[in-house]
């Protein structure tokens, strides 16, 4: 933990002993976004099964914008995707067909520019793009303020007053997170892990 590049003493004490699961940033941001939509609001096992069936619709398991657009909503629903998710996946494919969705182009954009660019797509929200920034693009200083696990985790870790208004609470969260710059993506991953540990320990009593 001595190597943790975050000096905030409350944070460092809370996450002591936590080892993060390693992850490899995923190139091919287009397909990362497609996968994110497929996985939304599902357990990992169920989402994985549906996503595999989705990939099996395409040659070599590699969906492209054109291939997706030539796959009907009926076919997408047949593999387990909801009508809404099928529609969103078509929207992503249409956007990629009409705009530059290459990894090389997105890599030239700043974090906020990536968010503004991709949230033009119907069904793609800020949180989804923030996850892409963290786990696919490996951007080091992303803070997903609207993530419930993050906001509730920080509230517990720092003993914040939960009766604060949303605006007041967000101000507190942003102020706390400022101490983690420019490593807020790393801090975010630690907060998720800490919250999971906290919940598990509470259940054990």
Backbone as JSON Lines, residues from 0, in Angstrom:
{"i":0,"aa":"X","n":[0.82,-1.21,0.0],"ca":[0.0,0.0,0.0],"c":[0.85,1.26,0.0]}
{"i":1,"aa":"X","n":[2.15,1.09,0.37],"ca":[3.04,2.25,0.35],"c":[3.18,2.83,-1.04]}
{"i":2,"aa":"X","n":[2.92,2.0,-2.05],"ca":[3.08,2.45,-3.42],"c":[1.83,3.16,-3.95]}
{"i":3,"aa":"X","n":[0.76,3.18,-3.17],"ca":[-0.46,3.84,-3.61],"c":[-0.18,5.33,-3.79]}
{"i":4,"aa":"X","n":[-0.36,5.87,-5.01],"ca":[0.02,7.27,-5.27],"c":[-1.05,8.27,-4.84]}
{"i":5,"aa":"X","n":[-1.71,8.0,-3.73],"ca":[-2.76,8.89,-3.22],"c":[-2.44,9.15,-1.76]}
{"i":6,"aa":"X","n":[-2.31,10.41,-1.39],"ca":[-1.82,10.76,-0.06],"c":[-2.93,10.94,0.97]}
{"i":7,"aa":"X","n":[-4.18,10.99,0.54],"ca":[-5.31,11.19,1.45],"c":[-5.27,10.14,2.56]}
{"i":8,"aa":"X","n":[-5.04,10.55,3.83],"ca":[-4.88,9.57,4.92],"c":[-6.14,8.75,5.21]}
{"i":9,"aa":"X","n":[-7.32,9.36,5.1],"ca":[-8.57,8.62,5.35],"c":[-8.72,7.51,4.31]}
{"i":10,"aa":"X","n":[-8.48,7.86,3.07],"ca":[-8.6,6.9,1.98],"c":[-7.57,5.78,2.14]}
{"i":11,"aa":"X","n":[-6.32,6.13,2.39],"ca":[-5.26,5.14,2.48],"c":[-5.52,4.16,3.63]}
{"i":12,"aa":"X","n":[-5.99,4.65,4.76],"ca":[-6.27,3.78,5.89],"c":[-7.42,2.84,5.57]}
{"i":13,"aa":"X","n":[-8.45,3.34,4.88],"ca":[-9.64,2.53,4.59],"c":[-9.32,1.39,3.63]}
{"i":14,"aa":"X","n":[-8.49,1.65,2.64],"ca":[-8.25,0.64,1.6],"c":[-7.02,-0.22,1.88]}
{"i":15,"aa":"X","n":[-6.4,-0.02,3.05],"ca":[-5.22,-0.82,3.38],"c":[-5.56,-2.31,3.31]}
{"i":16,"aa":"X","n":[-4.72,-3.06,2.65],"ca":[-4.92,-4.5,2.55],"c":[-5.74,-4.95,1.36]}
{"i":17,"aa":"X","n":[-6.34,-4.02,0.65],"ca":[-7.14,-4.38,-0.53],"c":[-6.22,-4.54,-1.74]}
{"i":18,"aa":"X","n":[-6.38,-5.64,-2.43],"ca":[-5.64,-5.86,-3.67],"c":[-6.63,-5.85,-4.82]}
{"i":19,"aa":"X","n":[-6.43,-4.95,-5.75],"ca":[-7.35,-4.83,-6.88],"c":[-7.12,-5.96,-7.87]}
{"i":20,"aa":"X","n":[-8.21,-6.39,-8.47],"ca":[-8.11,-7.38,-9.55],"c":[-7.49,-6.68,-10.77]}
{"i":21,"aa":"X","n":[-6.49,-7.3,-11.37],"ca":[-5.87,-6.68,-12.54],"c":[-6.83,-6.69,-13.73]}
{"i":22,"aa":"X","n":[-6.7,-5.73,-14.58],"ca":[-7.49,-5.73,-15.81],"c":[-6.61,-5.24,-16.95]}
{"i":23,"aa":"X","n":[-6.92,-5.72,-18.14],"ca":[-6.18,-5.3,-19.32],"c":[-7.08,-4.36,-20.13]}
{"i":24,"aa":"X","n":[-6.67,-3.11,-20.32],"ca":[-7.49,-2.18,-21.12],"c":[-7.84,-2.79,-22.47]}
{"i":25,"aa":"X","n":[-9.1,-2.63,-22.85],"ca":[-9.58,-3.27,-24.07],"c":[-9.56,-2.32,-25.25]}
{"i":26,"aa":"X","n":[-8.75,-2.63,-26.23],"ca":[-8.84,-1.88,-27.48],"c":[-10.13,-2.29,-28.18]}
{"i":27,"aa":"X","n":[-10.49,-1.6,-29.22],"ca":[-11.76,-1.8,-29.92],"c":[-12.9,-1.22,-29.07]}
{"i":28,"aa":"X","n":[-12.89,0.1,-28.97],"ca":[-13.85,0.8,-28.12],"c":[-15.29,0.61,-28.6]}
{"i":29,"aa":"X","n":[-15.46,0.46,-29.9],"ca":[-16.8,0.24,-30.45],"c":[-17.42,-1.01,-29.83]}
{"i":30,"aa":"X","n":[-16.69,-2.11,-29.86],"ca":[-17.25,-3.35,-29.33],"c":[-17.32,-3.35,-27.81]}
{"i":31,"aa":"X","n":[-16.46,-2.58,-27.15],"ca":[-16.59,-2.44,-25.7],"c":[-17.93,-1.79,-25.36]}
{"i":32,"aa":"X","n":[-18.29,-0.77,-26.11],"ca":[-19.54,-0.07,-25.85],"c":[-20.74,-0.98,-26.13]}
{"i":33,"aa":"X","n":[-20.67,-1.77,-27.2],"ca":[-21.72,-2.74,-27.49],"c":[-21.86,-3.72,-26.33]}
{"i":34,"aa":"X","n":[-20.74,-4.23,-25.85],"ca":[-20.75,-5.18,-24.73],"c":[-21.34,-4.54,-23.48]}
{"i":35,"aa":"X","n":[-21.0,-3.29,-23.23],"ca":[-21.51,-2.59,-22.05],"c":[-23.04,-2.53,-22.07]}
{"i":36,"aa":"X","n":[-23.61,-2.24,-23.23],"ca":[-25.07,-2.19,-23.35],"c":[-25.67,-3.57,-23.12]}
{"i":37,"aa":"X","n":[-25.04,-4.6,-23.68],"ca":[-25.55,-5.97,-23.52],"c":[-25.55,-6.39,-22.04]}
{"i":38,"aa":"X","n":[-24.56,-5.92,-21.29],"ca":[-24.4,-6.34,-19.89],"c":[-25.25,-5.52,-18.91]}
{"i":39,"aa":"X","n":[-25.8,-4.41,-19.34],"ca":[-26.51,-3.52,-18.42],"c":[-27.67,-4.22,-17.73]}
{"i":40,"aa":"X","n":[-27.74,-4.03,-16.41],"ca":[-28.86,-4.49,-15.57],"c":[-29.04,-6.0,-15.57]}
{"i":41,"aa":"X","n":[-27.95,-6.73,-15.81],"ca":[-28.0,-8.19,-15.76],"c":[-26.86,-8.7,-14.89]}
{"i":42,"aa":"X","n":[-27.06,-9.89,-14.32],"ca":[-25.97,-10.52,-13.58],"c":[-24.88,-10.92,-14.57]}
{"i":43,"aa":"X","n":[-23.68,-11.06,-14.07],"ca":[-22.55,-11.35,-14.96],"c":[-22.74,-12.63,-15.76]}
{"i":44,"aa":"X","n":[-23.26,-13.69,-15.12],"ca":[-23.41,-14.97,-15.8],"c":[-24.44,-14.88,-16.91]}
{"i":45,"aa":"X","n":[-25.61,-14.29,-16.61],"ca":[-26.67,-14.17,-17.61],"c":[-26.22,-13.28,-18.76]}
{"i":46,"aa":"X","n":[-25.57,-12.17,-18.42],"ca":[-25.11,-11.24,-19.45],"c":[-24.07,-11.9,-20.34]}
{"i":47,"aa":"X","n":[-23.18,-12.68,-19.74],"ca":[-22.15,-13.36,-20.51],"c":[-22.74,-14.35,-21.51]}
{"i":48,"aa":"X","n":[-23.78,-15.06,-21.09],"ca":[-24.44,-16.02,-21.98],"c":[-25.09,-15.31,-23.16]}
{"i":49,"aa":"X","n":[-25.79,-14.22,-22.87],"ca":[-26.47,-13.47,-23.94],"c":[-25.45,-12.86,-24.88]}
{"i":50,"aa":"X","n":[-24.38,-12.32,-24.32],"ca":[-23.38,-11.67,-25.16],"c":[-22.69,-12.68,-26.08]}
{"i":51,"aa":"X","n":[-22.44,-13.88,-25.57],"ca":[-21.82,-14.92,-26.41],"c":[-22.75,-15.28,-27.57]}
{"i":52,"aa":"X","n":[-24.06,-15.4,-27.28],"ca":[-25.01,-15.69,-28.35],"c":[-25.03,-14.56,-29.38]}
{"i":53,"aa":"X","n":[-24.91,-13.34,-28.88],"ca":[-24.86,-12.18,-29.78],"c":[-23.64,-12.28,-30.71]}
{"i":54,"aa":"X","n":[-22.48,-12.55,-30.13],"ca":[-21.26,-12.65,-30.94],"c":[-21.36,-13.77,-31.96]}
{"i":55,"aa":"X","n":[-22.04,-14.85,-31.61],"ca":[-22.18,-16.0,-32.51],"c":[-22.99,-15.66,-33.77]}
{"i":56,"aa":"X","n":[-23.66,-14.52,-33.77],"ca":[-24.42,-14.1,-34.95],"c":[-23.5,-13.64,-36.08]}
{"i":57,"aa":"X","n":[-22.23,-13.36,-35.74],"ca":[-21.35,-12.71,-36.7],"c":[-20.14,-13.58,-37.06]}
{"i":58,"aa":"X","n":[-19.66,-13.47,-38.3],"ca":[-18.49,-14.23,-38.72],"c":[-17.3,-13.95,-37.79]}
{"i":59,"aa":"X","n":[-16.66,-15.03,-37.33],"ca":[-15.52,-14.94,-36.43],"c":[-15.86,-14.26,-35.1]}
{"i":60,"aa":"X","n":[-17.16,-14.1,-34.82],"ca":[-17.57,-13.48,-33.57],"c":[-17.19,-12.02,-33.47]}
{"i":61,"aa":"X","n":[-17.08,-11.36,-34.61],"ca":[-16.65,-9.96,-34.62],"c":[-17.72,-9.08,-35.27]}
{"i":62,"aa":"X","n":[-18.58,-8.45,-34.46],"ca":[-19.58,-7.56,-35.04],"c":[-18.97,-6.26,-35.54]}
{"i":63,"aa":"X","n":[-19.41,-5.81,-36.68],"ca":[-19.01,-4.51,-37.23],"c":[-20.27,-3.69,-37.38]}
{"i":64,"aa":"X","n":[-20.15,-2.38,-37.55],"ca":[-21.36,-1.56,-37.72],"c":[-22.27,-2.08,-38.84]}
{"i":65,"aa":"X","n":[-21.71,-2.4,-39.99],"ca":[-22.53,-2.88,-41.1],"c":[-23.2,-4.21,-40.77]}
{"i":66,"aa":"X","n":[-22.47,-5.12,-40.17],"ca":[-23.05,-6.42,-39.84],"c":[-24.19,-6.27,-38.82]}
{"i":67,"aa":"X","n":[-23.99,-5.39,-37.86],"ca":[-25.04,-5.18,-36.85],"c":[-26.28,-4.57,-37.49]}
{"i":68,"aa":"X","n":[-26.06,-3.58,-38.36],"ca":[-27.2,-2.92,-39.0],"c":[-27.95,-3.87,-39.94]}
{"i":69,"aa":"X","n":[-27.27,-4.9,-40.41],"ca":[-27.93,-5.89,-41.26],"c":[-28.53,-7.04,-40.45]}
{"i":70,"aa":"X","n":[-28.45,-6.92,-39.13],"ca":[-29.06,-7.91,-38.23],"c":[-30.32,-7.29,-37.64]}
{"i":71,"aa":"X","n":[-31.43,-7.94,-37.84],"ca":[-32.72,-7.36,-37.44],"c":[-32.89,-7.36,-35.93]}
{"i":72,"aa":"X","n":[-33.78,-6.51,-35.45],"ca":[-34.13,-6.5,-34.04],"c":[-34.66,-7.85,-33.6]}
{"i":73,"aa":"X","n":[-35.4,-8.51,-34.48],"ca":[-35.93,-9.84,-34.17],"c":[-34.8,-10.82,-33.9]}
{"i":74,"aa":"X","n":[-33.75,-10.77,-34.72],"ca":[-32.59,-11.65,-34.52],"c":[-31.86,-11.33,-33.22]}
{"i":75,"aa":"X","n":[-31.74,-10.04,-32.92],"ca":[-31.08,-9.65,-31.68],"c":[-31.88,-10.07,-30.46]}
{"i":76,"aa":"X","n":[-33.18,-9.94,-30.54],"ca":[-34.03,-10.35,-29.42],"c":[-34.01,-11.86,-29.23]}
{"i":77,"aa":"X","n":[-33.81,-12.57,-30.33],"ca":[-33.79,-14.03,-30.26],"c":[-32.62,-14.56,-29.44]}
{"i":78,"aa":"X","n":[-31.53,-13.77,-29.33],"ca":[-30.39,-14.23,-28.53],"c":[-30.5,-13.78,-27.08]}
{"i":79,"aa":"X","n":[-31.58,-13.07,-26.75],"ca":[-31.82,-12.68,-25.37],"c":[-31.73,-11.21,-25.06]}
{"i":80,"aa":"X","n":[-31.39,-10.4,-26.06],"ca":[-31.36,-8.96,-25.84],"c":[-32.77,-8.4,-25.81]}
{"i":81,"aa":"X","n":[-33.02,-7.44,-24.95],"ca":[-34.34,-6.81,-24.91],"c":[-34.53,-5.95,-26.16]}
{"i":82,"aa":"X","n":[-35.77,-5.59,-26.42],"ca":[-36.04,-4.71,-27.56],"c":[-35.32,-3.38,-27.42]}
{"i":83,"aa":"X","n":[-35.27,-2.87,-26.2],"ca":[-34.6,-1.58,-25.96],"c":[-33.1,-1.69,-26.21]}
{"i":84,"aa":"X","n":[-32.48,-2.75,-25.69],"ca":[-31.04,-2.93,-25.9],"c":[-30.73,-3.15,-27.38]}
{"i":85,"aa":"X","n":[-31.59,-3.89,-28.05],"ca":[-31.39,-4.11,-29.5],"c":[-31.4,-2.79,-30.24]}
{"i":86,"aa":"X","n":[-32.33,-1.91,-29.85],"ca":[-32.43,-0.6,-30.46],"c":[-31.17,0.23,-30.19]}
{"i":87,"aa":"X","n":[-30.69,0.2,-28.94],"ca":[-29.5,0.97,-28.58],"c":[-28.28,0.47,-29.35]}
{"i":88,"aa":"X","n":[-28.16,-0.85,-29.51],"ca":[-27.03,-1.42,-30.25],"c":[-27.07,-0.98,-31.7]}
{"i":89,"aa":"X","n":[-28.27,-0.92,-32.27],"ca":[-28.4,-0.41,-33.64],"c":[-28.01,1.07,-33.71]}
{"i":90,"aa":"X","n":[-28.37,1.84,-32.68],"ca":[-28.0,3.27,-32.65],"c":[-26.48,3.43,-32.61]}
{"i":91,"aa":"X","n":[-25.81,2.6,-31.81],"ca":[-24.35,2.67,-31.72],"c":[-23.73,2.35,-33.08]}
{"i":92,"aa":"X","n":[-24.25,1.3,-33.72],"ca":[-23.72,0.89,-35.03],"c":[-23.95,1.98,-36.07]}
{"i":93,"aa":"X","n":[-25.12,2.62,-36.04],"ca":[-25.41,3.68,-37.0],"c":[-24.48,4.87,-36.78]}
{"i":94,"aa":"X","n":[-24.25,5.21,-35.52],"ca":[-23.34,6.31,-35.19],"c":[-21.93,6.0,-35.7]}
{"i":95,"aa":"X","n":[-21.49,4.76,-35.49],"ca":[-20.15,4.37,-35.92],"c":[-20.02,4.38,-37.43]}
{"i":96,"aa":"X","n":[-21.12,4.1,-38.12],"ca":[-21.1,4.11,-39.59],"c":[-21.0,5.55,-40.12]}
{"i":97,"aa":"X","n":[-21.6,6.49,-39.4],"ca":[-21.68,7.87,-39.88],"c":[-20.6,8.78,-39.27]}
{"i":98,"aa":"X","n":[-19.91,8.31,-38.24],"ca":[-18.92,9.13,-37.55],"c":[-17.65,8.31,-37.3]}
{"i":99,"aa":"X","n":[-16.6,8.97,-36.94],"ca":[-15.34,8.29,-36.65],"c":[-15.42,7.66,-35.26]}
{"i":100,"aa":"X","n":[-15.41,6.34,-35.22],"ca":[-15.45,5.62,-33.95],"c":[-14.18,4.81,-33.77]}
{"i":101,"aa":"X","n":[-13.13,5.18,-34.47],"ca":[-11.88,4.43,-34.37],"c":[-11.21,4.7,-33.03]}
{"i":102,"aa":"X","n":[-10.48,3.7,-32.55],"ca":[-9.71,3.88,-31.33],"c":[-8.75,5.06,-31.48]}
{"i":103,"aa":"X","n":[-8.16,5.15,-32.66],"ca":[-7.16,6.19,-32.91],"c":[-7.76,7.59,-32.76]}
{"i":104,"aa":"X","n":[-9.0,7.77,-33.25],"ca":[-9.63,9.08,-33.14],"c":[-10.02,9.38,-31.68]}
{"i":105,"aa":"X","n":[-10.66,8.41,-31.04],"ca":[-11.1,8.65,-29.66],"c":[-9.91,8.91,-28.75]}
{"i":106,"aa":"X","n":[-8.77,8.28,-29.05],"ca":[-7.58,8.5,-28.23],"c":[-7.07,9.95,-28.31]}
{"i":107,"aa":"X","n":[-7.46,10.67,-29.35],"ca":[-7.02,12.07,-29.47],"c":[-7.88,13.02,-28.63]}
{"i":108,"aa":"X","n":[-9.01,12.55,-28.13],"ca":[-9.95,13.4,-27.41],"c":[-9.67,13.4,-25.91]}
{"i":109,"aa":"X","n":[-9.94,14.52,-25.27],"ca":[-9.9,14.61,-23.82],"c":[-11.1,13.87,-23.24]}
{"i":110,"aa":"X","n":[-11.04,13.55,-21.95],"ca":[-12.11,12.78,-21.32],"c":[-13.49,13.39,-21.55]}
{"i":111,"aa":"X","n":[-13.63,14.68,-21.28],"ca":[-14.94,15.33,-21.44],"c":[-15.38,15.36,-22.89]}
{"i":112,"aa":"X","n":[-14.42,15.42,-23.8],"ca":[-14.75,15.39,-25.22],"c":[-15.28,14.02,-25.63]}
{"i":113,"aa":"X","n":[-14.69,12.96,-25.07],"ca":[-15.18,11.6,-25.35],"c":[-16.61,11.45,-24.84]}
{"i":114,"aa":"X","n":[-16.87,11.95,-23.64],"ca":[-18.21,11.88,-23.05],"c":[-19.22,12.63,-23.92]}
{"i":115,"aa":"X","n":[-18.87,13.85,-24.31],"ca":[-19.77,14.65,-25.15],"c":[-20.02,13.99,-26.49]}
{"i":116,"aa":"X","n":[-18.98,13.41,-27.06],"ca":[-19.07,12.79,-28.39],"c":[-19.97,11.55,-28.37]}
{"i":117,"aa":"X","n":[-19.76,10.67,-27.41],"ca":[-20.47,9.39,-27.42],"c":[-21.86,9.45,-26.79]}
{"i":118,"aa":"X","n":[-22.11,10.42,-25.93],"ca":[-23.46,10.53,-25.37],"c":[-24.45,11.14,-26.35]}
{"i":119,"aa":"X","n":[-23.98,11.47,-27.55],"ca":[-24.91,11.83,-28.62],"c":[-25.74,10.61,-29.04]}
{"i":120,"aa":"X","n":[-25.22,9.42,-28.76],"ca":[-25.88,8.18,-29.18],"c":[-27.04,7.88,-28.23]}
{"i":121,"aa":"X","n":[-28.21,7.66,-28.79],"ca":[-29.36,7.33,-27.96],"c":[-29.1,6.04,-27.2]}
{"i":122,"aa":"X","n":[-29.3,6.08,-25.89],"ca":[-29.09,4.9,-25.06],"c":[-27.73,4.84,-24.41]}
{"i":123,"aa":"X","n":[-26.84,5.76,-24.77],"ca":[-25.5,5.78,-24.19],"c":[-25.4,6.98,-23.25]}
{"i":124,"aa":"X","n":[-25.32,6.69,-21.96],"ca":[-25.27,7.75,-20.96],"c":[-23.86,8.05,-20.5]}
{"i":125,"aa":"X","n":[-23.75,9.05,-19.68],"ca":[-22.44,9.5,-19.2],"c":[-21.72,8.4,-18.44]}
{"i":126,"aa":"X","n":[-22.44,7.68,-17.57],"ca":[-21.82,6.63,-16.77],"c":[-21.2,5.56,-17.66]}
{"i":127,"aa":"X","n":[-21.93,5.16,-18.71],"ca":[-21.43,4.13,-19.62],"c":[-20.12,4.57,-20.27]}
{"i":128,"aa":"X","n":[-20.06,5.83,-20.68],"ca":[-18.84,6.34,-21.31],"c":[-17.71,6.44,-20.28]}
{"i":129,"aa":"X","n":[-18.05,6.79,-19.06],"ca":[-17.02,6.85,-18.01],"c":[-16.4,5.48,-17.78]}
{"i":130,"aa":"X","n":[-17.23,4.42,-17.84],"ca":[-16.7,3.06,-17.69],"c":[-15.78,2.72,-18.86]}
{"i":131,"aa":"X","n":[-16.13,3.17,-20.06],"ca":[-15.26,2.98,-21.22],"c":[-13.93,3.7,-21.01]}
{"i":132,"aa":"X","n":[-14.01,4.92,-20.49],"ca":[-12.79,5.69,-20.24],"c":[-11.86,4.98,-19.25]}
{"i":133,"aa":"X","n":[-12.46,4.39,-18.21],"ca":[-11.65,3.73,-17.18],"c":[-11.12,2.39,-17.65]}
{"i":134,"aa":"X","n":[-12.02,1.53,-18.15],"ca":[-11.66,0.13,-18.36],"c":[-11.23,-0.21,-19.78]}
{"i":135,"aa":"X","n":[-11.58,0.6,-20.75],"ca":[-11.13,0.33,-22.12],"c":[-10.02,1.29,-22.53]}
{"i":136,"aa":"X","n":[-10.22,2.57,-22.25],"ca":[-9.25,3.57,-22.68],"c":[-8.14,3.8,-21.66]}
{"i":137,"aa":"X","n":[-8.32,3.25,-20.46],"ca":[-7.3,3.34,-19.41],"c":[-6.94,4.79,-19.07]}
{"i":138,"aa":"X","n":[-7.96,5.65,-19.04],"ca":[-7.73,7.04,-18.66],"c":[-7.56,7.11,-17.13]}
{"i":139,"aa":"X","n":[-6.56,7.8,-16.63],"ca":[-6.19,7.71,-15.22],"c":[-7.0,8.55,-14.24]}
{"i":140,"aa":"X","n":[-7.73,9.55,-14.73],"ca":[-8.32,10.51,-13.78],"c":[-9.81,10.71,-14.01]}
{"i":141,"aa":"X","n":[-10.54,9.6,-14.08],"ca":[-11.99,9.65,-14.28],"c":[-12.69,9.43,-12.94]}
{"i":142,"aa":"X","n":[-13.65,10.29,-12.63],"ca":[-14.41,10.16,-11.38],"c":[-15.9,10.09,-11.71]}
{"i":143,"aa":"X","n":[-16.49,8.88,-11.66],"ca":[-17.91,8.72,-12.0],"c":[-18.82,9.15,-10.84]}
{"i":144,"aa":"X","n":[-19.06,10.42,-10.76],"ca":[-19.8,11.02,-9.65],"c":[-21.17,10.4,-9.45]}
{"i":145,"aa":"X","n":[-21.83,10.02,-10.55],"ca":[-23.21,9.53,-10.46],"c":[-23.29,8.02,-10.21]}
{"i":146,"aa":"X","n":[-22.15,7.36,-10.05],"ca":[-22.17,5.93,-9.75],"c":[-22.59,5.74,-8.29]}
{"i":147,"aa":"X","n":[-23.66,4.95,-8.06],"ca":[-24.18,4.8,-6.69],"c":[-23.16,4.15,-5.77]}
{"i":148,"aa":"X","n":[-22.45,3.14,-6.28],"ca":[-21.45,2.48,-5.44],"c":[-20.35,3.43,-4.99]}
{"i":149,"aa":"X","n":[-19.97,4.34,-5.87],"ca":[-18.94,5.31,-5.53],"c":[-19.46,6.34,-4.53]}
{"i":150,"aa":"X","n":[-20.61,6.92,-4.83],"ca":[-21.14,7.96,-3.94],"c":[-21.45,7.4,-2.54]}
{"i":151,"aa":"X","n":[-22.09,6.24,-2.5],"ca":[-22.43,5.66,-1.2],"c":[-21.17,5.18,-0.47]}
{"i":152,"aa":"X","n":[-20.2,4.66,-1.23],"ca":[-18.96,4.22,-0.61],"c":[-18.2,5.37,0.04]}
{"i":153,"aa":"X","n":[-18.13,6.5,-0.65],"ca":[-17.44,7.66,-0.09],"c":[-18.19,8.19,1.12]}
{"i":154,"aa":"X","n":[-19.51,8.2,1.05],"ca":[-20.31,8.66,2.19],"c":[-20.0,7.83,3.43]}
{"i":155,"aa":"X","n":[-19.9,6.5,3.25],"ca":[-19.6,5.62,4.38],"c":[-18.16,5.8,4.85]}
{"i":156,"aa":"X","n":[-17.24,5.84,3.93],"ca":[-15.82,5.92,4.26],"c":[-15.49,7.2,5.03]}
{"i":157,"aa":"X","n":[-16.13,8.3,4.65],"ca":[-15.81,9.6,5.25],"c":[-16.86,10.07,6.26]}
{"i":158,"aa":"X","n":[-17.87,9.23,6.49],"ca":[-18.9,9.58,7.48],"c":[-19.66,10.83,7.13]}
{"i":159,"aa":"X","n":[-20.05,10.97,5.87],"ca":[-20.75,12.18,5.43],"c":[-22.2,12.16,5.88]}
{"i":160,"aa":"X","n":[-22.75,13.32,6.04],"ca":[-24.15,13.51,6.46],"c":[-25.07,13.14,5.29]}
{"i":161,"aa":"X","n":[-25.82,12.06,5.42],"ca":[-26.65,11.59,4.31],"c":[-27.9,12.44,4.11]}
{"i":162,"aa":"X","n":[-28.14,13.39,5.02],"ca":[-29.32,14.26,4.85],"c":[-29.02,15.47,3.96]}
{"i":163,"aa":"X","n":[-27.78,15.58,3.51],"ca":[-27.43,16.69,2.62],"c":[-28.24,16.59,1.32]}
{"i":164,"aa":"X","n":[-28.5,17.73,0.7],"ca":[-29.15,17.71,-0.6],"c":[-28.19,17.09,-1.62]}
{"i":165,"aa":"X","n":[-28.73,16.68,-2.77],"ca":[-27.88,16.08,-3.8],"c":[-26.77,17.05,-4.23]}
{"i":166,"aa":"X","n":[-27.13,18.33,-4.37],"ca":[-26.14,19.32,-4.78],"c":[-25.05,19.46,-3.73]}
{"i":167,"aa":"X","n":[-25.45,19.51,-2.46],"ca":[-24.47,19.64,-1.37],"c":[-23.58,18.4,-1.3]}
{"i":168,"aa":"X","n":[-24.2,17.22,-1.44],"ca":[-23.44,15.98,-1.38],"c":[-22.44,15.9,-2.54]}
{"i":169,"aa":"X","n":[-22.89,16.25,-3.73],"ca":[-21.99,16.2,-4.88],"c":[-20.8,17.14,-4.68]}
{"i":170,"aa":"X","n":[-21.07,18.29,-4.07],"ca":[-19.98,19.21,-3.77],"c":[-18.95,18.59,-2.83]}
{"i":171,"aa":"X","n":[-19.45,17.88,-1.81],"ca":[-18.56,17.19,-0.87],"c":[-17.75,16.11,-1.58]}
{"i":172,"aa":"X","n":[-18.44,15.32,-2.41],"ca":[-17.77,14.22,-3.1],"c":[-16.68,14.73,-4.03]}
{"i":173,"aa":"X","n":[-16.98,15.8,-4.76],"ca":[-15.99,16.36,-5.68],"c":[-14.8,16.93,-4.91]}
{"i":174,"aa":"X","n":[-15.06,17.55,-3.77],"ca":[-13.97,18.1,-2.96],"c":[-13.06,16.99,-2.45]}
{"i":175,"aa":"X","n":[-13.67,15.9,-1.97],"ca":[-12.88,14.76,-1.5],"c":[-12.06,14.16,-2.63]}
{"i":176,"aa":"X","n":[-12.73,13.97,-3.77],"ca":[-12.05,13.32,-4.91],"c":[-10.91,14.18,-5.47]}
{"i":177,"aa":"X","n":[-10.97,15.49,-5.25],"ca":[-9.92,16.36,-5.76],"c":[-8.56,15.98,-5.19]}
{"i":178,"aa":"X","n":[-8.57,15.42,-3.97],"ca":[-7.31,15.03,-3.33],"c":[-6.69,13.8,-4.0]}
{"i":179,"aa":"X","n":[-7.47,13.12,-4.81],"ca":[-6.98,11.9,-5.47],"c":[-6.41,12.18,-6.86]}
{"i":180,"aa":"X","n":[-6.62,13.39,-7.36],"ca":[-6.11,13.71,-8.7],"c":[-4.58,13.6,-8.72]}
{"i":181,"aa":"X","n":[-4.01,13.13,-9.81],"ca":[-4.63,12.72,-11.08],"c":[-4.84,11.21,-11.18]}
{"i":182,"aa":"X","n":[-5.25,10.59,-10.06],"ca":[-5.39,9.13,-10.02],"c":[-6.81,8.71,-9.62]}
{"i":183,"aa":"X","n":[-7.8,9.47,-10.06],"ca":[-9.16,9.19,-9.59],"c":[-9.74,7.89,-10.16]}
{"i":184,"aa":"X","n":[-9.27,7.44,-11.31],"ca":[-9.72,6.14,-11.83],"c":[-9.28,5.02,-10.89]}
{"i":185,"aa":"X","n":[-8.03,5.09,-10.46],"ca":[-7.52,4.1,-9.51],"c":[-8.28,4.18,-8.19]}
{"i":186,"aa":"X","n":[-8.5,5.39,-7.69],"ca":[-9.24,5.56,-6.45],"c":[-10.65,5.0,-6.58]}
{"i":187,"aa":"X","n":[-11.27,5.21,-7.72],"ca":[-12.61,4.69,-7.96],"c":[-12.64,3.18,-7.83]}
{"i":188,"aa":"X","n":[-11.66,2.51,-8.4],"ca":[-11.61,1.05,-8.31],"c":[-11.42,0.59,-6.87]}
{"i":189,"aa":"X","n":[-10.63,1.34,-6.1],"ca":[-10.46,1.01,-4.69],"c":[-11.76,1.23,-3.91]}
{"i":190,"aa":"X","n":[-12.48,2.29,-4.22],"ca":[-13.74,2.55,-3.52],"c":[-14.73,1.42,-3.77]}
{"i":191,"aa":"X","n":[-14.84,0.97,-5.01],"ca":[-15.74,-0.16,-5.3],"c":[-15.34,-1.39,-4.47]}
{"i":192,"aa":"X","n":[-14.04,-1.69,-4.46],"ca":[-13.55,-2.86,-3.72],"c":[-13.79,-2.7,-2.22]}
{"i":193,"aa":"X","n":[-13.54,-1.49,-1.7],"ca":[-13.76,-1.23,-0.27],"c":[-15.24,-1.38,0.08]}
{"i":194,"aa":"X","n":[-16.11,-0.86,-0.76],"ca":[-17.55,-0.96,-0.5],"c":[-17.99,-2.42,-0.48]}
{"i":195,"aa":"X","n":[-17.5,-3.22,-1.42],"ca":[-17.83,-4.65,-1.44],"c":[-17.38,-5.32,-0.15]}
{"i":196,"aa":"X","n":[-16.17,-4.99,0.31],"ca":[-15.66,-5.57,1.56],"c":[-16.5,-5.12,2.76]}
{"i":197,"aa":"X","n":[-16.87,-3.84,2.76],"ca":[-17.68,-3.29,3.85],"c":[-19.02,-4.01,3.94]}
{"i":198,"aa":"X","n":[-19.68,-4.19,2.8],"ca":[-20.99,-4.86,2.78],"c":[-20.86,-6.31,3.24]}
{"i":199,"aa":"X","n":[-19.81,-6.99,2.79],"ca":[-19.6,-8.38,3.16],"c":[-19.4,-8.52,4.67]}
{"i":200,"aa":"X","n":[-18.6,-7.61,5.23],"ca":[-18.34,-7.65,6.66],"c":[-19.6,-7.36,7.48]}
{"i":201,"aa":"X","n":[-20.44,-6.45,6.96],"ca":[-21.7,-6.14,7.64],"c":[-22.62,-7.35,7.66]}
{"i":202,"aa":"X","n":[-22.64,-8.09,6.57],"ca":[-23.49,-9.28,6.5],"c":[-23.04,-10.35,7.47]}
{"i":203,"aa":"X","n":[-21.73,-10.44,7.65],"ca":[-21.19,-11.44,8.57],"c":[-21.52,-11.06,10.02]}
{"i":204,"aa":"X","n":[-21.81,-9.75,10.21],"ca":[-22.2,-9.27,11.53],"c":[-21.0,-9.05,12.44]}
